[in-house]
Amino acid sequence: MKRFLILLICAGALSTACDRDRYDEKSPVDAALYLDAAADRCDIQVFFKREVENRQTSLAATLSGPVDHPVTAVLHTDAADVERYNARFGTQFSMLDPSHYELSARSLAVPAGNVSSEPVTVDFKALTELPADETFLLPVRVTSDDIALLDASSTIWYLVKQTSAITTVADLTDNWISFPTLDQAGPQSDLFNGLKAVTYEIIVRVSAFNQAVDISSVMGVEQYLLLRFGDSGFPRQQLQVQAGSNKFPDADDVLSLEPGEWYHLALTYDILSGQMQIFVNGELQSAGTVKWSGDEINLAMRALYDADPTGNASLGDAYQFFIGRSYDDNRPLQGEVAEARVWSVVRTQQEIWDHMYDVDPASEGLLGYWKFDQAGDGSIVRDVTGHGNDGVAVNPLKWNTSVEVPQLNK
């Protein structure tokens, strides 16, 4: 079976951690100076969308242990450090022009008996003037005449790029998204009912598949039309659809996906023909016929109950549209998401491939579109179609703003 392309966070030198075995010669008990931002790795991605004008981060001069005298640290931004990085990783990055960054201070003081200076702000500015999809390098190196350096962590390289790729995603670990307007009778929920066809799309990176439970819920309605990983009798990491009493496709280890990898997932279904398809990264993974009970799909089922409780009294809380949850709290997604969409049409493979990472919010048949790119918006995930079906997280959302999801279709 054809292997599916895997979205990578970064490639080449960007994914290479810096060596941690090159230190000045000194006793293990001697204190040494380093940059806190470089404690874990030497390079930090500063990736941003086209409309972002400014971005800030911070760093501090830090000692591996206190000393009995004050320490003065000096920060440098030298082109020679760019050449050193390029030679080491085989890249050809240019140094970021001074017009695009500013350090709030160059001299940092670590008082006697302390282990850290006050933080310095690194202000990246006029970012919209940078060319798209080109990486620039800003090295910040610390020196001192008062103490030895922890050499491997004395320089941080900021990789600065205005990118057309997705750079912000929401972390749904121990969290999930509900849609209150879809549970209430009205014009907003009416959009999601009486459907003859459906397409789900979402970009997902599962951090871990919990082997203690059978299911990782992706999106949809439990016991009705749900896209998920695993189930009783299925490989834990297999992408699978529950469509009423049907489960599609059959259990197959070959269809398992991997944790820690980005995938664009799409489900299409036409109830008239019964044709169901699953796409992974724009490639057809599974196709077959699934019989539908009834003559329409109602994703806002709780709204029907709200409008006529006597006619739909059997509908419980499980019959709700969620992202990252189904039935109860014990089937979480445990991962990050972006670009979730629901359509009232069957999207073609070409349409899915062409628009995996972005689509016009006014597209015909687009019922709901949650980009998950609005970090700082609390627990709300905006529906960018303008239909007003905003998602609400059960807990305040955690945002990852330092990713880059490369676009396989570019």
C-alpha positions as CSV (number, residue, x, y, z in Angstrom):
1,M,0.0,0.0,0.0
2,K,1.2,3.5,-0.8
3,R,2.9,5.2,2.1
4,F,1.4,8.5,3.0
5,L,3.5,11.6,3.1
6,I,4.0,12.9,6.6
7,L,4.0,16.6,7.6
8,L,7.1,17.6,9.4
9,I,7.5,20.3,12.0
10,C,10.8,21.3,10.4
11,A,13.5,19.9,8.2
12,G,17.2,19.7,7.8
13,A,19.2,21.9,10.1
14,L,16.1,23.2,11.9
15,S,15.4,19.9,13.5
16,T,19.0,19.3,14.5
17,A,19.6,19.8,18.2
18,C,22.8,21.5,19.2
19,D,25.7,19.5,20.7
20,R,25.8,19.5,24.4
21,D,29.3,18.1,24.8
22,R,31.5,21.1,24.0
23,Y,32.4,23.0,27.2
24,D,35.3,25.1,28.4
25,E,37.7,23.1,30.4
26,K,36.7,23.5,34.1
27,S,35.9,21.6,37.2
28,P,32.4,20.1,37.3
29,V,31.7,22.2,40.4
30,D,32.8,25.5,38.8
31,A,30.0,27.9,38.0
32,A,29.7,28.9,34.3
33,L,27.7,31.4,32.4
34,Y,25.1,30.6,29.7
35,L,21.9,31.9,28.1
36,D,18.7,30.5,29.5
37,A,17.1,30.4,26.1
38,A,19.8,28.1,24.8
39,A,19.6,25.6,27.8
40,D,17.7,23.0,25.8
41,R,18.7,23.6,22.2
42,C,20.6,26.2,20.3
43,D,18.0,27.3,17.8
44,I,14.6,28.8,18.3
45,Q,12.0,29.2,15.5
46,V,10.4,32.6,15.1
47,F,7.9,31.7,12.4
48,F,5.0,34.0,11.7
49,K,2.2,34.7,9.3
50,R,2.2,37.5,6.7
51,E,0.1,39.9,8.7
52,V,2.3,39.7,11.9
53,E,4.2,43.0,12.3
54,N,6.0,42.4,15.6
55,R,7.0,39.4,17.8
56,Q,8.8,39.4,21.1
57,T,10.8,36.9,23.2
58,S,13.2,37.2,26.1
59,L,16.4,35.7,27.4
60,A,18.6,36.1,30.4
61,A,22.2,35.5,31.4
62,T,22.3,32.6,33.8
63,L,24.9,30.9,36.0
64,S,25.0,27.2,36.6
65,G,25.5,28.1,40.3
66,P,25.9,31.2,42.5
67,V,29.2,32.9,42.9
68,D,30.4,35.3,45.6
69,H,31.1,38.2,43.2
70,P,28.9,40.1,40.6
71,V,29.1,39.0,37.0
72,T,28.7,41.3,34.0
73,A,27.5,39.6,30.8
74,V,27.6,41.2,27.4
75,L,25.4,40.2,24.4
76,H,26.7,40.2,20.9
77,T,25.0,39.8,17.5
78,D,27.7,39.0,15.0
79,A,27.7,37.9,11.4
80,A,30.5,35.5,12.1
81,D,28.1,33.4,14.2
82,V,25.8,33.1,11.2
83,E,28.7,31.8,9.2
84,R,29.5,29.3,12.0
85,Y,25.9,28.1,12.0
86,N,25.7,27.7,8.2
87,A,29.0,25.8,8.2
88,R,27.9,23.5,10.9
89,F,24.4,22.6,9.5
90,G,25.0,23.1,5.8
91,T,22.5,26.0,5.5
92,Q,22.8,29.3,3.6
93,F,20.8,31.6,5.9
94,S,21.5,35.4,5.8
95,M,21.8,37.4,9.0
96,L,18.7,39.3,10.0
97,D,19.1,43.0,9.2
98,P,19.3,45.3,12.3
99,S,16.2,47.1,11.2
100,H,14.2,44.0,12.1
101,Y,15.3,43.4,15.7
102,E,16.2,45.3,18.8
103,L,17.6,44.1,22.2
104,S,16.4,46.0,25.2
105,A,19.9,45.8,26.7
106,R,23.3,44.5,25.7
107,S,24.9,44.5,29.2
108,L,23.4,42.2,31.9
109,A,24.3,42.1,35.5
110,V,24.1,39.0,37.7
111,P,24.5,40.1,41.3
112,A,26.7,38.2,43.7
113,G,24.9,35.2,45.1
114,N,22.3,35.2,42.4
115,V,22.1,32.9,39.3
116,S,20.3,35.0,36.8
117,S,20.2,38.5,35.3
118,E,17.0,40.5,34.6
119,P,15.5,39.3,31.3
120,V,16.3,41.1,28.1
121,T,13.6,41.6,25.5
122,V,14.3,40.6,21.9
123,D,11.9,42.6,19.8
124,F,11.5,41.4,16.2
125,K,9.9,44.2,14.2
126,A,8.8,45.3,10.7
127,L,8.3,41.7,10.0
128,T,5.9,42.2,7.1
129,E,8.7,43.7,5.1
130,L,10.6,40.4,5.1
131,P,10.3,38.2,2.0
132,A,7.9,35.2,2.4
133,D,9.3,31.7,3.1
134,E,12.9,32.8,3.5
135,T,14.7,32.1,6.7
136,F,17.0,34.7,8.3
137,L,19.3,34.1,11.3
138,L,19.8,36.2,14.4
139,P,22.6,34.9,16.6
140,V,22.8,36.2,20.2
141,R,26.0,35.3,22.0
142,V,27.0,36.0,25.6
143,T,30.5,36.7,26.9
144,S,32.0,37.8,30.2
145,D,35.3,38.8,31.6
146,D,34.2,37.7,35.1
147,I,33.5,34.0,34.7
148,A,33.9,31.0,32.3
149,L,31.2,30.1,29.7
150,L,29.1,27.0,29.3
151,D,30.1,27.1,25.7
152,A,27.4,24.8,24.2
153,S,24.7,27.1,25.6
154,S,26.4,30.5,25.2
155,T,24.8,31.3,21.8
156,I,21.1,31.2,20.7
157,W,20.3,31.3,17.0
158,Y,16.8,32.7,16.2
159,L,15.5,31.4,12.9
160,V,13.2,34.1,11.6
161,K,10.8,33.5,8.8
162,Q,7.6,34.9,7.4
163,T,5.8,31.8,6.3
164,S,2.7,30.9,4.3
165,A,2.4,27.7,6.4
166,I,0.4,27.2,9.5
167,T,2.3,28.5,12.5
168,T,-0.3,28.4,15.3
169,V,-2.2,25.3,16.5
170,A,-4.3,24.5,19.6
171,D,-3.2,21.8,22.1
172,L,-6.3,19.7,23.0
173,T,-4.4,17.5,25.5
174,D,-6.9,17.0,28.3
175,N,-9.2,19.4,26.5
176,W,-11.9,19.4,23.9
177,I,-14.2,21.7,21.9
178,S,-18.0,21.9,22.1
179,F,-20.4,24.0,20.0
180,P,-23.2,25.5,22.1
181,T,-25.1,26.9,19.2
182,L,-25.4,23.5,17.6
183,D,-27.2,22.2,20.6
184,Q,-29.9,24.9,20.4
185,A,-32.8,25.3,17.9
186,G,-32.2,28.1,15.5
187,P,-30.8,29.1,12.1
188,Q,-27.2,28.4,13.2
189,S,-27.9,24.8,14.0
190,D,-30.2,24.4,11.0
191,L,-27.2,24.6,8.8
192,F,-25.9,21.3,10.2
193,N,-29.2,19.4,9.8
194,G,-31.0,17.8,6.8
195,L,-27.7,17.1,5.0
196,K,-27.4,14.7,2.1
197,A,-23.6,14.7,2.1
198,V,-20.8,15.6,4.5
199,T,-17.1,16.3,4.4
200,Y,-15.0,16.5,7.6
201,E,-11.5,18.0,7.4
202,I,-8.9,18.6,10.2
203,I,-5.2,18.8,10.7
204,V,-4.0,16.7,13.6
205,R,-0.9,15.7,15.5
206,V,-1.5,13.1,18.1
207,S,1.0,13.3,20.9
208,A,0.3,9.8,22.3
209,F,-2.2,7.0,21.8
210,N,-3.2,6.0,25.3
211,Q,-3.2,2.2,25.3
212,A,-5.4,2.2,28.4
213,V,-8.4,3.3,26.3
214,D,-9.7,2.2,22.9
215,I,-10.5,5.4,21.2
216,S,-9.0,8.8,20.4
217,S,-11.9,11.1,19.3
218,V,-11.2,13.4,16.4
219,M,-14.4,15.1,15.4
220,G,-18.1,14.4,14.8
221,V,-21.1,12.9,16.6
222,E,-20.8,9.8,18.8
223,Q,-22.9,6.8,17.6
224,Y,-23.8,8.7,14.5
225,L,-21.0,10.1,12.3
226,L,-17.7,10.2,14.1
227,L,-14.1,10.3,12.9
228,R,-11.7,8.7,15.4
229,F,-8.7,6.6,16.0
230,G,-9.2,3.0,17.3
231,D,-12.1,1.1,18.8
232,S,-12.7,-2.3,20.4
233,G,-11.2,-4.9,18.0
234,F,-9.4,-2.3,15.9
235,P,-5.7,-1.3,15.9
236,R,-5.3,1.6,18.4
237,Q,-3.8,3.9,15.8
238,Q,-6.1,3.2,12.9
239,L,-8.2,6.0,11.6
240,Q,-11.8,4.8,11.5
241,V,-15.4,6.1,11.1
242,Q,-18.4,5.2,13.1
243,A,-21.5,5.7,10.9
244,G,-24.5,4.7,12.9
245,S,-24.1,0.9,13.5
246,N,-21.4,0.7,10.8
247,K,-17.6,0.9,11.3
248,F,-15.5,1.8,8.3
249,P,-13.1,0.6,7.1
250,D,-12.4,-2.9,8.5
251,A,-9.6,-3.4,11.0
252,D,-6.2,-3.2,9.3
253,D,-2.8,-2.6,10.9
254,V,-1.5,-1.1,7.7
255,L,-3.9,1.8,8.1
256,S,-2.4,2.9,11.4
257,L,-0.9,6.4,11.7
258,E,2.0,7.5,13.9
259,P,2.1,9.7,17.0
260,G,4.1,12.9,16.8
261,E,3.4,13.4,13.0
262,W,1.2,16.0,11.4
263,Y,-1.6,14.7,9.2
264,H,-4.4,16.3,7.2
265,L,-7.4,14.0,7.6
266,A,-10.6,14.1,5.5
267,L,-13.8,12.1,5.5
268,T,-16.3,12.3,2.7
269,Y,-19.8,10.7,2.7
270,D,-22.7,10.7,0.3
271,I,-25.8,9.1,1.8
272,L,-27.5,8.7,-1.6
273,S,-24.8,6.5,-3.0
274,G,-23.4,5.3,0.3
275,Q,-19.9,6.1,-0.9
276,M,-17.5,6.9,2.0
277,Q,-13.9,7.9,1.6
278,I,-11.0,8.6,4.0
279,F,-8.1,10.8,2.8
280,V,-4.8,11.2,4.6
281,N,-2.6,14.1,3.5
282,G,-4.7,14.3,0.3
283,E,-4.2,10.7,-0.6
284,L,-7.1,8.2,-0.7
285,Q,-6.6,5.8,2.2
286,S,-9.9,3.9,2.3
287,A,-13.1,3.8,0.1
288,G,-16.2,1.8,0.2
289,T,-20.0,1.7,0.5
290,V,-21.7,2.3,3.9
291,K,-25.4,2.1,4.2
292,W,-27.1,5.1,6.0
293,S,-30.1,4.6,8.2
294,G,-32.6,7.4,7.2
295,D,-32.7,10.0,4.4
296,E,-30.6,12.8,5.9
297,I,-27.7,13.6,8.2
298,N,-28.3,15.7,11.3
299,L,-25.1,16.8,13.0
300,A,-26.9,19.3,15.3
301,M,-29.1,16.6,16.8
302,R,-29.4,18.2,20.2
303,A,-31.0,21.2,18.4
304,L,-33.7,18.9,17.2
305,Y,-34.3,17.8,20.7
306,D,-34.4,21.4,21.9
307,A,-37.0,22.3,19.2
308,D,-39.2,19.2,19.9
309,P,-38.3,17.3,23.2
310,T,-41.2,14.9,22.8
311,G,-40.2,13.9,19.3
312,N,-36.5,13.3,20.2
313,A,-36.6,12.3,23.8
314,S,-34.0,9.5,23.2
315,L,-31.3,11.9,22.4
316,G,-28.7,12.0,25.2
317,D,-25.6,14.1,25.8
318,A,-23.6,11.8,23.6
319,Y,-25.4,13.0,20.5
320,Q,-23.4,16.2,20.2
321,F,-20.9,17.5,17.7
322,F,-17.4,17.8,19.3
323,I,-13.8,18.1,18.3
324,G,-11.6,16.0,20.5
325,R,-14.3,14.3,22.5
326,S,-17.1,11.7,22.1
327,Y,-19.5,10.2,24.6
328,D,-17.5,11.0,27.7
329,D,-14.2,12.5,28.9
330,N,-12.3,9.1,28.6
331,R,-11.8,9.2,24.8
332,P,-9.7,12.3,24.3
333,L,-7.7,13.2,21.3
334,Q,-4.5,14.1,23.3
335,G,-2.9,16.1,20.6
336,E,-2.8,19.4,18.6
337,V,-5.3,20.5,15.9
338,A,-5.8,23.1,13.2
339,E,-8.0,23.8,10.2
340,A,-11.1,21.9,11.2
341,R,-14.0,22.2,8.7
342,V,-17.4,20.7,8.0
343,W,-19.0,20.8,4.6
344,S,-22.5,19.9,3.2
345,V,-20.9,18.5,0.0
346,V,-18.6,15.8,-1.0
347,R,-15.2,17.4,-1.6
348,T,-13.3,15.9,-4.4
349,Q,-9.8,14.6,-3.9
350,Q,-8.4,17.4,-5.9
351,E,-10.3,20.0,-3.9
352,I,-9.0,18.5,-0.7
353,W,-5.4,18.4,-1.9
354,D,-5.5,22.0,-3.2
355,H,-6.9,23.4,0.0
356,M,-5.5,21.3,2.8
357,Y,-4.0,24.2,4.7
358,D,-6.3,27.1,3.9
359,V,-9.6,27.6,2.1
360,D,-11.9,30.6,1.4
361,P,-14.3,30.9,4.4
362,A,-17.0,31.9,1.9
363,S,-16.7,28.6,-0.1
364,E,-20.0,27.1,-1.2
365,G,-21.1,24.3,1.1
366,L,-18.7,25.3,3.9
367,L,-20.8,25.0,7.1
368,G,-18.2,25.5,9.8
369,Y,-14.5,26.5,9.7
370,W,-12.3,26.6,12.8
371,K,-8.8,27.6,12.0
372,F,-7.4,27.3,15.5
373,D,-4.9,30.1,14.8
374,Q,-6.1,32.8,17.3
375,A,-3.8,32.3,20.2
376,G,-4.8,34.4,23.2
377,D,-8.5,34.1,22.5
378,G,-9.1,32.2,25.7
379,S,-11.4,29.2,25.4
380,I,-13.2,30.4,22.2
381,V,-12.4,29.0,18.7
382,R,-13.9,31.3,16.1
383,D,-16.0,30.0,13.2
384,V,-14.5,32.1,10.4
385,T,-17.4,31.3,8.0
386,G,-19.4,34.1,9.7
387,H,-22.2,31.6,10.6
388,G,-21.4,32.2,14.3
389,N,-21.0,28.6,15.4
390,D,-17.9,29.3,17.6
391,G,-16.4,26.4,19.5
392,V,-15.8,26.6,23.3
393,A,-13.0,24.7,25.0
394,V,-13.9,23.0,28.3
395,N,-10.5,24.4,29.7
396,P,-8.6,27.5,28.6
397,L,-6.8,26.6,25.4
398,K,-3.1,26.1,25.2
399,W,-1.6,27.4,22.0
400,N,1.5,26.3,20.3
401,T,2.8,29.3,18.3
402,S,6.2,27.9,17.3
403,V,5.2,25.3,14.7
404,E,5.5,25.3,11.0
405,V,3.4,22.8,9.2
406,P,5.0,22.6,5.7
407,Q,2.5,22.5,2.8
408,L,2.8,19.3,0.9
409,N,0.7,20.6,-2.0
410,K,3.0,23.6,-2.6
